[in-house]
Every structure is written in structure tokens, then in C-alpha cells.
């Protein structure tokens, strides 16, 4: 008899779906971080519009890139997801404060969900902690 806390192995489909989602999220976040570090003109315009000093763009970009690096390493991926959740929560707050359109405000939330979805689909340990099924009861 198996213990109730043991999870089923991850299917190949789930594993690859998680990898693809994670890969797309990571590519986008790296792009976003790099554009802040190198101070792309559109980023500087957005910083000015939001009332943030231009000197903070590289700092915020480096913070994002470090969070992504922690997320990409399998051993620290859960910590990375937690850090990215905080980062994306801050981005959501900035958009709320600026009274941006709904999609712009929810965009970081969507990415936060994708960060966790990609990790959940590919990480057995996370599935053990966050079970979406009721435990089987034995009579």
C-alpha cells in the first residue's frame, strides 16, 4: 500500500508543457531585464511616465535577472518562483498606482501564474506540497 502523500510520476506531456511554459516566461523576463539594464529608450519613457528615476532601471533589471537566474536553477527554482512572485507583485502595484489599462495591470499577474504553472507541471516536489487532488481515503 502506498502512502497517501506520494504523488504519481510526472507524465512526459506535463513535463514538456512545463518546460515550454517556463522557457517562454524565462525568455520574456530575460528580455525585460536586459532592456532595463541597457536603458532602452522605450523603457526610459515608461520610467519617466511612471515617475521613476532613470537611474533605477538598471538596478531593477539586475534584480529581475537575479530572480530569473534563481528560478532557472532546478535546485532553487521554488525560491526563484517566490522571488519572481514578489517582483511581479510590485509590477502590478506600479500599474495600479499609474491607473493603467486593465490588461497592462494584469499582465504581471498572468506572468506570475505562468511562472508557477510551468514549475508545477515539471516539479514533482512542488506537486507533493501543492496537491490539487483530494487524498485517497482507505476504508
N, C-alpha and C positions, 0 to 999 in steps of 0.2 A: 504494500500500500504506500502511495506517495504522500509526502506531507502536503498540506493544503496550500502552503506558501510557495511551492515550487511552480515555476511558470513553464509553459510549453516552449520548445525551441522556436527561434525566430525563423519564419519562412524566408526563402530566398527573395520572393517578391517584396515582402515587407522590408527586408534588409536593403535591397536595391532602391526601393522607393525612399527609404530614409536617407540613403547616401545621396540620391539625386536632389532631394529637397535640401539637405544640408549643403551640398555643393553649390546649388543656386544661391542660397542665402549667404554662404561664405563669400562667393564671388561678388555679390552685390555689396556686402558690408566692407570688403576689402577695397572695392572701388570707391565707396563713400568715404572711407577713412583716408585713402590716398589723396582724393580730391581736396580734403580738408588740409592735409599736411602740405601739399604743394600750392595751396591757396588758389584754386581755380576761380576765375572771375565770377562764375555763377554762384559759387559758394560764398564768396566775399559779398556779393549783392544780397544773398539771403541773410548773411550775418548782419549786415547793415540794416536790412528791413526789419529784422527781429530785435535789433537794439543790442547786439553782442559785439564786443570789440574784436576787430580782425585778428589781433594777436592771440586770441583764444582758439582760432580754427586749427592750427597745428596741434595744440595741446589736446583738443577734443578728438582730433583724428588719431593721434597716438594712443589715447585711451581706448578708442574703438578698436584699433588694430591689436592692442594687447588683449582685449576681451576676446576678439576673434581667434587669436593665437591660442589662448587657453581653451577655447571651445573646440578647436580643431584637434588638439591632442587627446586621443581616446581616454587616457588615464584621468584627465582633468576636464573632460567635456561637460560634466554636470555642473561643475563650478563655473565654467565658461558660459553655460546657458543661464545660470543665475546672474552673472555679471552682465551679460547682454540684456537680460530682462530689466535690470536696473537702468542701463544705458537707454534702452528703448522706451522705458517709462519716462525718463527725463525728456526724451524727444517728443513724446506725446504731450507732456505738460507744456513744453515750449509752444507747440502748435495750438493747444487750448488757450494759452495766455495770449497768443497772437490773434486769436479768433479766426484761424484759417478754416478753409472749407472742410467738410466732414471727411472726405477721402484723405486729404493731407493729414488730418488729425489722426485718423485710424490707421494710416499706413504703418507707423511703427508698431502698433498693436498687432496688425496682421503679420509683420515680420517676427514679432515675439512668439506668436502662435506657431509659425513655421519653424523657428529655432527649436522649440520643444517638440513639435511633431516629428521633425527629422530625427531628433535624438531618441524619442520614444520608439520610433519604428526600427531603429538599428541597435538599441542598447538594452540588453537583457536585464541588467541590474536596475535600470530605471523602471522597466516593466514590473519588476518584483516589488518596487516601492510604490508605484502608482498603478495599481491594478484596476482596470476598467470593468472587470467581471466580478460577480459575486463569488465568494469562495464556496466550493462544493462542500456540502454538509453530508457527513456519513451517519447513517442511522444504525 
